[in-house]
Amino acid sequence: MDQNRRELDLQAHKILEMGVEDIPSFIEGLRAQKALSKLVCQINSASLSRDPGARQVAQKMLDRLGFI
């Protein structure tokens, strides 16, 4: 598993385990840290991956964050 996938899996775990009420502050925190674009880029790369597992994780993350 490469470094990007490990980072994505760590972020996915955090996102999928947090309460719905925590999502807005999480997104705002990433924006304030200038890290939201990096996360969205990782999710986008995973959603375009040939790896079906990575695509599934990306889809779940987007759903949870309310981007779809």
N, C-alpha and C positions, 0 to 999 in steps of 0.2 A: 504494500500500500504506500503510495507516495505521500509526501508532506502535505500537499494541497488537500488530498482526500482525508488525511488525519485531521487537519484543521476544520474541514467541512463537517466531519463527523462530530467533533467536539462542539462546534457551534450548533449543529443539529440537535444534539442531546440537550444542550442548554435551552434552546428555543422550544423544542417539543415538550420539555418538562415544565416550563414556566406557565404560570396562570395567565389566562386571557387578559386579566386586568394589568398585568405587568408588561405586556407587549408594547404599548405606547411609550412608556418610559425607557424600555430597552432600546427601541428604535431611536428615540431622542438622544440617549446616551451614546449610541454609535455615531449619530450625526455630529454630536458635540466633539467626539474624539476623532472625527474625520475618518471613521472606519466603516461607515455604512456602505460606501461605494465598493470597498474591498469585499465585504460580505456579499453584496448583490452580484459582483463579478464572479465570485466563487460559486454562488448558487447558479448563475447563468451558465458557467462552464460545465457544472455538473449536469444541468438539464439538457445540455447538448452532447453529453458524453455517450460513448458507445456502451458504457457499463450500465446495465439496467438498474442495478442497485443504487448507483449514484444518481440516476435520473429520478428514481423513486424518492430518495432522500430530499432532493432538490424540490420536488413537487410538494412533499409534506411541509417543508420549510416555508415555501411560498404561501401555501394554504394557511399555515399557522400565523404567519406575519400579516396576512390579509392582503397580499399583493395580487391575489387572483380572485 
